[in-house]
């Protein structure tokens, strides 16, 4: 009987552990005089919402599909330039202030705070 209870407890632990990882998220924002860095990991099921928010905000189609990966410097029509690394459940935005205007900085900071809100929604 003890082995049976042990096995049931182990299965529950494994299932709970796997399920809790699905809802975990991490968001990091670093501001320095030279750069603005945004990094987030989040449940993959939120990827479509994140991509939709980014593309509607910057008015550009950066992603071909929800499952596509992006790892390149982005140049927007207004000359805003930043590095974007993204894949389902993960995004990094690295913005160099010296390569951009203050308006571009404010736009990108607002974009990142919007991404944070989308990720934080239930």
LOMARPA-256127 format. One record per residue: residue in one letter; x, z, y of N, C-alpha, C, O in turn. Coordinates in steps of 0.001 Angstrom, whole numbers, always signed. Atoms other than C-alpha are relative to their C-alpha. Layout:
BEGIN
{residuo = A	nX = X	nZ = Z	nY = Y	caX = X	caZ = Z	caY = Y	cX = X	cZ = Z	cY = Y	oX = X	oZ = Z	oY = Y}
...
//
This chain:
BEGIN
{residuo = X	nX = +811	nZ = +0	nY = -1188	caX = +0	caZ = +0	caY = +0	cX = +860	cZ = +0	cY = +1260	oX = +502	oZ = -637	oY = +2251}
{residuo = X	nX = -880	nZ = -37	nY = -1157	caX = +2855	caZ = +733	caY = +2392	cX = +584	cZ = -1372	cY = +294	oX = +707	oZ = -1754	oY = +1458}
{residuo = X	nX = -533	nZ = +1341	nY = -202	caX = +4333	caZ = -2726	caY = +1853	cX = -1037	cZ = -914	cY = +634	oX = -711	oZ = -1752	oY = +1474}
{residuo = X	nX = +1086	nZ = +819	nY = -543	caX = +957	caZ = -4288	caY = +2618	cX = -196	cZ = +301	cY = +1488	oX = -335	oZ = -621	oY = +2292}
{residuo = X	nX = +136	nZ = -388	nY = -1409	caX = +615	caZ = -2327	caY = +5882	cX = +1194	cZ = -483	cY = +818	oX = +1040	oZ = -946	oY = +1948}
{residuo = X	nX = -1213	nZ = +472	nY = -667	caX = +4203	caZ = -3169	caY = +6788	cX = -82	cZ = -1503	cY = +267	oX = +246	oZ = -1963	oY = +1361}
{residuo = X	nX = +130	nZ = +1442	nY = -142	caX = +3555	caZ = -6867	caY = +6203	cX = -1027	cZ = -361	cY = +1064	oX = -781	oZ = -1255	oY = +1874}
{residuo = X	nX = +1033	nZ = +254	nY = -1020	caX = +362	caZ = -6813	caY = +8304	cX = +540	cZ = +325	cY = +1389	oX = +326	oZ = -439	oY = +2329}
{residuo = X	nX = -575	nZ = -379	nY = -1295	caX = +2170	caZ = -4991	caY = +11124	cX = +1038	cZ = -1025	cY = +455	oX = +1087	oZ = -1376	oY = +1634}
{residuo = X	nX = -1013	nZ = +1001	nY = -325	caX = +5037	caZ = -7491	caY = +10992	cX = -644	cZ = -1304	cY = +461	oX = -202	oZ = -1899	oY = +1444}
{residuo = X	nX = +706	nZ = +1226	nY = -380	caX = +2655	caZ = -10466	caY = +11138	cX = -622	cZ = +156	cY = +1386	oX = -513	oZ = -749	oY = +2213}
{residuo = X	nX = +595	nZ = -242	nY = -1320	caX = +788	caZ = -8937	caY = +14109	cX = +1064	cZ = +9	cY = +1087	oX = +859	oZ = -546	oY = +2167}
{residuo = X	nX = -1087	nZ = -42	nY = -966	caX = +4071	caZ = -8259	caY = +15881	cX = +509	cZ = -1401	cY = +324	oX = +705	oZ = -1736	oY = +1492}
{residuo = X	nX = -478	nZ = +1366	nY = -197	caX = +5269	caZ = -11831	caY = +15392	cX = -1015	cZ = -823	cY = +773	oX = -656	oZ = -1535	oY = +1711}
{residuo = X	nX = +1040	nZ = +755	nY = -703	caX = +1949	caZ = -13316	caY = +16480	cX = -136	cZ = +443	cY = +1437	oX = -263	oZ = -397	oY = +2328}
{residuo = X	nX = +102	nZ = -502	nY = -1364	caX = +1732	caZ = -11072	caY = +19533	cX = +1211	cZ = -432	cY = +815	oX = +1072	oZ = -843	oY = +1968}
{residuo = X	nX = -1217	nZ = +407	nY = -696	caX = +5332	caZ = -11822	caY = +20457	cX = -13	cZ = -1464	cY = +371	oX = +387	oZ = -1818	oY = +1480}
{residuo = X	nX = +85	nZ = +1435	nY = -289	caX = +4787	caZ = -15579	caY = +20225	cX = -1044	cZ = -267	cY = +1065	oX = -824	oZ = -1095	oY = +1948}
{residuo = X	nX = +1067	nZ = +212	nY = -967	caX = +1561	caZ = -15385	caY = +22194	cX = +395	cZ = +491	cY = +1386	oX = +30	oZ = -144	oY = +2375}
{residuo = X	nX = -377	nZ = -519	nY = -1313	caX = +3060	caZ = -13275	caY = +25001	cX = +987	cZ = -923	cY = +687	oX = +993	oZ = -997	oY = +1915}
{residuo = X	nX = -930	nZ = +950	nY = -609	caX = +5806	caZ = -15850	caY = +25552	cX = -725	cZ = -1180	cY = +618	oX = -223	oZ = -1785	oY = +1565}
{residuo = X	nX = +752	nZ = +1130	nY = -541	caX = +3168	caZ = -18495	caY = +26197	cX = -480	cZ = +280	cY = +1418	oX = -672	oZ = -663	oY = +2187}
{residuo = X	nX = +534	nZ = -311	nY = -1309	caX = +1955	caZ = -16658	caY = +29294	cX = +1066	cZ = +533	cY = +951	oX = +740	oZ = +903	oY = +2079}
{residuo = X	nX = -1045	nZ = -530	nY = -861	caX = +5320	caZ = -15543	caY = +30688	cX = +375	cZ = -1009	cY = +1076	oX = +318	oZ = -2223	oY = +882}
{residuo = X	nX = -440	nZ = +861	nY = -1086	caX = +6522	caZ = -16855	caY = +33992	cX = +1048	cZ = +726	cY = +821	oX = +1117	oZ = +1955	oY = +835}
{residuo = X	nX = -1051	nZ = -539	nY = -843	caX = +9429	caZ = -16375	caY = +36335	cX = +147	cZ = -910	cY = +1205	oX = +234	oZ = -2130	oY = +1059}
{residuo = X	nX = -141	nZ = +780	nY = -1230	caX = +9744	caZ = -17482	caY = +39958	cX = +1113	cZ = +627	cY = +827	oX = +1132	oZ = +1837	oY = +1056}
{residuo = X	nX = -1125	nZ = -480	nY = -800	caX = +12904	caZ = -17217	caY = +42026	cX = +157	cZ = -877	cY = +1238	oX = +166	oZ = -2104	oY = +1141}
{residuo = X	nX = -234	nZ = +709	nY = -1255	caX = +13418	caZ = -18166	caY = +45678	cX = +1254	cZ = +587	cY = +633	oX = +1364	oZ = +1802	oY = +798}
{residuo = X	nX = -1225	nZ = -446	nY = -660	caX = +16838	caZ = -17999	caY = +47325	cX = +172	cZ = -799	cY = +1293	oX = +195	oZ = -2030	oY = +1285}
{residuo = X	nX = -214	nZ = +622	nY = -1307	caX = +17341	caZ = -18692	caY = +51025	cX = +1363	cZ = +429	cY = +520	oX = +1687	oZ = +1616	oY = +557}
{residuo = X	nX = -1271	nZ = -274	nY = -649	caX = +20765	caZ = -18977	caY = +52593	cX = +72	cZ = -835	cY = +1269	oX = -844	oZ = -1603	oY = +1560}
{residuo = X	nX = -158	nZ = +814	nY = -1213	caX = +22062	caZ = -20484	caY = +55821	cX = +105	cZ = -1485	cY = -336	oX = -289	oZ = -2332	oY = +466}
{residuo = X	nX = -242	nZ = +1396	nY = +364	caX = +22929	caZ = -23680	caY = +53959	cX = -1058	cZ = -615	cY = -901	oX = -1186	oZ = -1838	oY = -955}
{residuo = X	nX = +884	nZ = +573	nY = +1016	caX = +20217	caZ = -24032	caY = +51326	cX = -1257	cZ = +831	cY = -210	oX = -1360	oZ = +1985	oY = +206}
{residuo = X	nX = +1227	nZ = -645	nY = +462	caX = +16785	caZ = -23204	caY = +49985	cX = -154	cZ = -411	cY = -1454	oX = -221	oZ = -1600	oY = -1765}
{residuo = X	nX = +94	nZ = +280	nY = +1432	caX = +16480	caZ = -22908	caY = +46206	cX = -1248	cZ = +654	cY = -571	oX = -1520	oZ = +1831	oY = -334}
{residuo = X	nX = +1213	nZ = -471	nY = +659	caX = +13270	caZ = -22570	caY = +44222	cX = +143	cZ = -313	cY = -1477	oX = +446	oZ = -1444	oY = -1858}
{residuo = X	nX = -69	nZ = +198	nY = +1448	caX = +13260	caZ = -22071	caY = +40467	cX = -1157	cZ = +742	cY = -646	oX = -1424	oZ = +1900	oY = -325}
{residuo = X	nX = +1126	nZ = -638	nY = +675	caX = +10295	caZ = -21366	caY = +38237	cX = -77	cZ = -459	cY = -1449	oX = +129	oZ = -1632	oY = -1762}
{residuo = X	nX = +375	nZ = +326	nY = +1369	caX = +9545	caZ = -21207	caY = +34552	cX = -1392	cZ = +583	cY = -180	oX = -1694	oZ = +1667	oY = +318}
{residuo = X	nX = +1409	nZ = -361	nY = +108	caX = +5912	caZ = -20988	caY = +33556	cX = -574	cZ = -596	cY = -1274	oX = +68	oZ = -1445	oY = -1893}
{residuo = X	nX = +598	nZ = +563	nY = +1212	caX = +3543	caZ = -21726	caY = +30659	cX = -189	cZ = -1518	cY = +140	oX = -657	oZ = -2001	oY = +1172}
{residuo = X	nX = +90	nZ = +1462	nY = -36	caX = +3628	caZ = -25436	caY = +29800	cX = -1409	cZ = -499	cY = +297	oX = -1577	oZ = -1595	oY = +832}
{residuo = X	nX = +1374	nZ = +427	nY = -250	caX = -168	caZ = -25567	caY = +30004	cX = -301	cZ = -123	cY = +1494	oX = -1304	oZ = -736	oY = +1860}
{residuo = X	nX = +188	nZ = +108	nY = -1451	caX = +178	caZ = -25236	caY = +33817	cX = +730	cZ = -1204	cY = +605	oX = +623	oZ = -1451	oY = +1806}
{residuo = X	nX = -808	nZ = +1114	nY = -500	caX = +2440	caZ = -28287	caY = +34117	cX = -833	cZ = -1052	cY = +718	oX = -433	oZ = -1518	oY = +1785}
{residuo = X	nX = +838	nZ = +1030	nY = -629	caX = -364	caZ = -30752	caY = +34917	cX = -438	cZ = +435	cY = +1391	oX = -448	oZ = -381	oY = +2313}
{residuo = X	nX = +416	nZ = -498	nY = -1307	caX = -1580	caZ = -28549	caY = +37786	cX = +1167	cZ = +5	cY = +983	oX = +1002	oZ = -335	oY = +2155}
{residuo = X	nX = -1190	nZ = -20	nY = -858	caX = +1958	caZ = -28136	caY = +39143	cX = +328	cZ = -1414	cY = +466	oX = +559	oZ = -1637	oY = +1654}
{residuo = X	nX = -303	nZ = +1395	nY = -352	caX = +2610	caZ = -31893	caY = +39041	cX = -1039	cZ = -550	cY = +966	oX = -690	oZ = -1196	oY = +1954}
{residuo = X	nX = +1078	nZ = +472	nY = -875	caX = -760	caZ = -32667	caY = +40607	cX = +162	cZ = +559	cY = +1406	oX = -5	oZ = -163	oY = +2389}
{residuo = X	nX = -197	nZ = -617	nY = -1314	caX = -75	caZ = -30204	caY = +43421	cX = +1187	cZ = -641	cY = +737	oX = +1074	oZ = -989	oY = +1912}
{residuo = X	nX = -1192	nZ = +589	nY = -636	caX = +3420	caZ = -31585	caY = +44110	cX = -306	cZ = -1404	cY = +505	oX = -43	oZ = -1719	oY = +1665}
{residuo = X	nX = +243	nZ = +1400	nY = -376	caX = +2319	caZ = -35229	caY = +44129	cX = -1033	cZ = -123	cY = +1106	oX = -894	oZ = -984	oY = +1975}
{residuo = X	nX = +1007	nZ = +83	nY = -1058	caX = -752	caZ = -34603	caY = +46288	cX = +551	cZ = +529	cY = +1323	oX = +163	oZ = +54	oY = +2390}
{residuo = X	nX = -580	nZ = -575	nY = -1219	caX = +1268	caZ = -32532	caY = +48768	cX = +1008	cZ = -942	cY = +647	oX = +992	oZ = -1121	oY = +1865}
{residuo = X	nX = -1026	nZ = +867	nY = -588	caX = +4172	caZ = -34940	caY = +49207	cX = -428	cZ = -1463	cY = +64	oX = +302	oZ = -2308	oY = +582}
{residuo = X	nX = +569	nZ = +1358	nY = -35	caX = +2000	caZ = -38052	caY = +48782	cX = +925	cZ = -1024	cY = -660	oX = +1173	oZ = -2105	oY = -127}
{residuo = X	nX = -900	nZ = +892	nY = +734	caX = +4323	caZ = -39591	caY = +46214	cX = -145	cZ = +285	cY = -1490	oX = -313	oZ = +1436	oY = -1891}
{residuo = X	nX = +68	nZ = -148	nY = +1454	caX = +4173	caZ = -40195	caY = +42457	cX = +1415	cZ = +130	cY = -554	oX = +2102	oZ = -868	oY = -772}
{residuo = X	nX = -1346	nZ = -246	nY = +527	caX = +7356	caZ = -38594	caY = +41155	cX = +50	cZ = +21	cY = -1511	oX = +1103	oZ = -215	oY = -2102}
{residuo = X	nX = +31	nZ = -181	nY = +1444	caX = +6243	caZ = -38112	caY = +37565	cX = -846	cZ = -1097	cY = -630	oX = -1939	oZ = -1395	oY = -149}
{residuo = X	nX = +776	nZ = +1046	nY = +674	caX = +5123	caZ = -40856	caY = +35189	cX = -1078	cZ = +601	cY = -893	oX = -2164	oZ = +35	oY = -1020}
{residuo = X	nX = +975	nZ = -710	nY = +842	caX = +3359	caZ = -38408	caY = +32839	cX = +221	cZ = +1497	cY = +152	oX = +1213	oZ = +1934	oY = +736}
{residuo = X	nX = -127	nZ = -1463	nY = -35	caX = +2787	caZ = -34680	caY = +32503	cX = +1217	cZ = +456	cY = -788	oX = +1852	oZ = +1447	oY = -426}
{residuo = X	nX = -1126	nZ = -392	nY = +851	caX = +5461	caZ = -34531	caY = +29805	cX = +1330	cZ = -601	cY = +427	oX = +2348	oZ = -386	oY = -232}
{residuo = X	nX = -1245	nZ = +635	nY = -420	caX = +8040	caZ = -36518	caY = +31748	cX = +962	cZ = +1031	cY = +586	oX = +553	oZ = +2086	oY = +1069}
{residuo = X	nX = -1047	nZ = -840	nY = -563	caX = +11313	caZ = -34975	caY = +32843	cX = +546	cZ = -691	cY = +1234	oX = +582	oZ = -1919	oY = +1307}
{residuo = X	nX = -553	nZ = +537	nY = -1238	caX = +12831	caZ = -35418	caY = +36269	cX = +1283	cZ = +755	cY = +281	oX = +1302	oZ = +1985	oY = +235}
{residuo = X	nX = -1281	nZ = -623	nY = -277	caX = +16467	caZ = -34757	caY = +37119	cX = +768	cZ = -913	cY = +943	oX = +1651	oZ = -1661	oY = +524}
{residuo = X	nX = -621	nZ = +907	nY = -958	caX = +17505	caZ = -36504	caY = +40310	cX = -239	cZ = +468	cY = +1423	oX = -1066	oZ = +1343	oY = +1679}
{residuo = X	nX = +237	nZ = -248	nY = -1414	caX = +17758	caZ = -36378	caY = +44049	cX = -1215	cZ = -803	cY = +433	oX = -1379	oZ = -1956	oY = +35}
{residuo = X	nX = +1227	nZ = +637	nY = -472	caX = +14472	caZ = -37212	caY = +45763	cX = +149	cZ = -267	cY = +1490	oX = +614	oZ = +591	oY = +2240}
{residuo = X	nX = +17	nZ = +358	nY = -1417	caX = +14205	caZ = -39030	caY = +49092	cX = -1421	cZ = -428	cY = +338	oX = -1910	oZ = -1447	oY = -150}
{residuo = X	nX = +1378	nZ = +299	nY = -375	caX = +10753	caZ = -38964	caY = +50646	cX = -41	cZ = -982	cY = +1173	oX = +976	oZ = -1225	oY = +1822}
{residuo = X	nX = +171	nZ = +972	nY = -1086	caX = +9375	caZ = -41471	caY = +53168	cX = +379	cZ = +558	cY = +1366	oX = +801	oZ = -198	oY = +2242}
{residuo = X	nX = -359	nZ = -606	nY = -1286	caX = +9970	caZ = -39008	caY = +56016	cX = +1467	cZ = +428	cY = +54	oX = +1856	oZ = +1174	oY = +953}
{residuo = X	nX = -1436	nZ = -265	nY = +116	caX = +13679	caZ = -38768	caY = +55019	cX = +348	cZ = +1392	cY = -515	oX = +1514	oZ = +1786	oY = -478}
{residuo = X	nX = -285	nZ = -1285	nY = +639	caX = +13335	caZ = -35351	caY = +53392	cX = +734	cZ = -281	cY = -1304	oX = +309	oZ = -1111	oY = -2108}
{residuo = X	nX = -838	nZ = +232	nY = +1174	caX = +16018	caZ = -35156	caY = +50720	cX = +223	cZ = +1331	cY = -721	oX = +600	oZ = +2327	oY = -103}
{residuo = X	nX = -224	nZ = -1197	nY = +798	caX = +16226	caZ = -32626	caY = +47881	cX = +229	cZ = -395	cY = -1447	oX = -115	oZ = -1496	oY = -1876}
{residuo = X	nX = -237	nZ = +190	nY = +1429	caX = +17284	caZ = -32283	caY = +44265	cX = -1163	cZ = +619	cY = -757	oX = -1583	oZ = +1738	oY = -460}
{residuo = X	nX = +1115	nZ = -479	nY = +811	caX = +14490	caZ = -31914	caY = +41724	cX = +352	cZ = -130	cY = -1473	oX = +702	oZ = -1206	oY = -1958}
{residuo = X	nX = -122	nZ = +8	nY = +1454	caX = +14861	caZ = -30935	caY = +38102	cX = -1297	cZ = +596	cY = -522	oX = -1637	oZ = +1732	oY = -190}
{residuo = X	nX = +1287	nZ = -480	nY = +505	caX = +11557	caZ = -30609	caY = +36269	cX = -236	cZ = -510	cY = -1406	oX = +149	oZ = -1623	oY = -1765}
{residuo = X	nX = +472	nZ = +346	nY = +1335	caX = +10213	caZ = -30630	caY = +32755	cX = -1181	cZ = +918	cY = -272	oX = -1380	oZ = +1888	oY = +460}
{residuo = X	nX = +1169	nZ = -843	nY = +250	caX = +7092	caZ = -29141	caY = +31222	cX = +370	cZ = +1488	cY = -72	oX = +1163	oZ = +1901	oY = -919}
{residuo = X	nX = -232	nZ = -1431	nY = -13	caX = +7113	caZ = -25435	caY = +32055	cX = +1204	cZ = +469	cY = +792	oX = +1556	oZ = +1647	oY = +730}
{residuo = X	nX = -1220	nZ = -371	nY = -719	caX = +10182	caZ = -25494	caY = +34315	cX = +224	cZ = -915	cY = +1195	oX = +11	oZ = -2124	oY = +1102}
{residuo = X	nX = -317	nZ = +807	nY = -1177	caX = +11154	caZ = -26643	caY = +37814	cX = +1087	cZ = +670	cY = +827	oX = +1123	oZ = +1892	oY = +970}
{residuo = X	nX = -1006	nZ = -435	nY = -967	caX = +14129	caZ = -26368	caY = +40147	cX = -84	cZ = -961	cY = +1180	oX = -122	oZ = -2178	oY = +1003}
{residuo = X	nX = -96	nZ = +796	nY = -1224	caX = +14111	caZ = -27563	caY = +43756	cX = +1165	cZ = +572	cY = +786	oX = +1188	oZ = +1763	oY = +1095}
{residuo = X	nX = -1190	nZ = -403	nY = -761	caX = +17426	caZ = -27433	caY = +45623	cX = +29	cZ = -828	cY = +1280	oX = +164	oZ = -2050	oY = +1235}
{residuo = X	nX = +111	nZ = +648	nY = -1307	caX = +17217	caZ = -28241	caY = +49335	cX = +1196	cZ = +410	cY = +859	oX = +1409	oZ = +1597	oY = +1108}
{residuo = X	nX = -1155	nZ = -258	nY = -870	caX = +20337	caZ = -28547	caY = +51510	cX = -438	cZ = -174	cY = +1459	oX = -874	oZ = -1252	oY = +1863}
{residuo = X	nX = +493	nZ = +7	nY = -1378	caX = +19527	caZ = -27675	caY = +55110	cX = +755	cZ = -978	cY = +884	oX = +145	oZ = -1595	oY = +1757}
{residuo = X	nX = -790	nZ = +869	nY = -861	caX = +22372	caZ = -29686	caY = +56664	cX = -343	cZ = -1481	cY = -184	oX = -29	oZ = -2296	oY = +683}
{residuo = X	nX = +388	nZ = +1387	nY = +259	caX = +21005	caZ = -32910	caY = +55110	cX = -1414	cZ = -308	cY = +479	oX = -1891	oZ = -1432	oY = +320}
{residuo = X	nX = +1405	nZ = +146	nY = -341	caX = +17502	caZ = -32363	caY = +56523	cX = -310	cZ = +616	cY = +1360	oX = +479	oZ = +1378	oY = +1918}
{residuo = X	nX = +469	nZ = -559	nY = -1268	caX = +15555	caZ = -31542	caY = +59659	cX = -702	cZ = +1329	cY = -238	oX = -1013	oZ = +1679	oY = -1376}
{residuo = X	nX = +733	nZ = -1253	nY = +105	caX = +13872	caZ = -28223	caY = +60392	cX = -1430	cZ = -263	cY = -465	oX = -2009	oZ = +546	oY = -1191}
{residuo = X	nX = +1349	nZ = +370	nY = +437	caX = +10531	caZ = -29973	caY = +59901	cX = -27	cZ = -227	cY = -1506	oX = -961	oZ = +200	oY = -2186}
{residuo = X	nX = -90	nZ = +219	nY = +1443	caX = +11612	caZ = -31087	caY = +56434	cX = +150	cZ = +1319	cY = -743	oX = -435	oZ = +1510	oY = -1809}
{residuo = X	nX = -179	nZ = -1318	nY = +613	caX = +12725	caZ = -27542	caY = +55644	cX = -1335	cZ = +737	cY = -76	oX = -1685	oZ = +1292	oY = -1118}
{residuo = X	nX = +1293	nZ = -688	nY = -27	caX = +9363	caZ = -26113	caY = +56688	cX = -977	cZ = -630	cY = -995	oX = -1734	oZ = +70	oY = -1668}
{residuo = X	nX = +874	nZ = +713	nY = +946	caX = +7540	caZ = -28779	caY = +54665	cX = +345	cZ = +377	cY = -1443	oX = -547	oZ = +635	oY = -2252}
{residuo = X	nX = -409	nZ = -311	nY = +1366	caX = +9574	caZ = -28061	caY = +51544	cX = -257	cZ = +1469	cY = -344	oX = -653	oZ = +1782	oY = -1467}
{residuo = X	nX = +283	nZ = -1416	nY = +238	caX = +9252	caZ = -24292	caY = +51904	cX = -1497	cZ = +199	cY = -266	oX = -1873	oZ = +974	oY = -1146}
{residuo = X	nX = +1450	nZ = -81	nY = +214	caX = +5466	caZ = -24702	caY = +52173	cX = -367	cZ = -567	cY = -1379	oX = -1215	oZ = -6	oY = -2074}
{residuo = X	nX = +226	nZ = +587	nY = +1319	caX = +5510	caZ = -26965	caY = +49083	cX = +331	cZ = +1021	cY = -1097	oX = -453	oZ = +1210	oY = -2028}
{residuo = X	nX = -431	nZ = -956	nY = +1028	caX = +7407	caZ = -24345	caY = +47069	cX = -932	cZ = +1213	cY = -62	oX = -1227	oZ = +1712	oY = -1148}
{residuo = X	nX = +938	nZ = -1129	nY = +16	caX = +5079	caZ = -21534	caY = +48134	cX = -1337	cZ = -426	cY = -621	oX = -2010	oZ = +383	oY = -1260}
{residuo = X	nX = +1204	nZ = +519	nY = +648	caX = +2160	caZ = -23729	caY = +47050	cX = +178	cZ = -86	cY = -1508	oX = -738	oZ = +238	oY = -2264}
{residuo = X	nX = -299	nZ = +48	nY = +1434	caX = +3809	caZ = -24296	caY = +43670	cX = -95	cZ = +1409	cY = -582	oX = -648	oZ = +1609	oY = -1663}
{residuo = X	nX = +49	nZ = -1394	nY = +439	caX = +4206	caZ = -20531	caY = +43371	cX = -1456	cZ = +448	cY = -171	oX = -1782	oZ = +1113	oY = -1154}
{residuo = X	nX = +1413	nZ = -363	nY = +97	caX = +472	caZ = -20073	caY = +44036	cX = -663	cZ = -654	cY = -1206	oX = -1438	oZ = -13	oY = -1916}
{residuo = X	nX = +577	nZ = +711	nY = +1146	caX = -462	caZ = -22722	caY = +41449	cX = +428	cZ = +664	cY = -1305	oX = -388	oZ = +842	oY = -2209}
{residuo = X	nX = -521	nZ = -644	nY = +1202	caX = +1745	caZ = -21055	caY = +38843	cX = -629	cZ = +1383	cY = -192	oX = -898	oZ = +1790	oY = -1323}
{residuo = X	nX = +523	nZ = -1366	nY = +73	caX = +362	caZ = -17598	caY = +39654	cX = -1506	cZ = +57	cY = -281	oX = -2020	oZ = +1108	oY = -664}
{residuo = X	nX = +1431	nZ = +21	nY = +278	caX = -3284	caZ = -18677	caY = +39282	cX = -253	cZ = +229	cY = -1486	oX = +550	oZ = -153	oY = -2337}
{residuo = X	nX = +376	nZ = -194	nY = +1413	caX = -5034	caZ = -17631	caY = +36097	cX = -655	cZ = -1211	cY = -586	oX = -1027	oZ = -1205	oY = -1760}
//
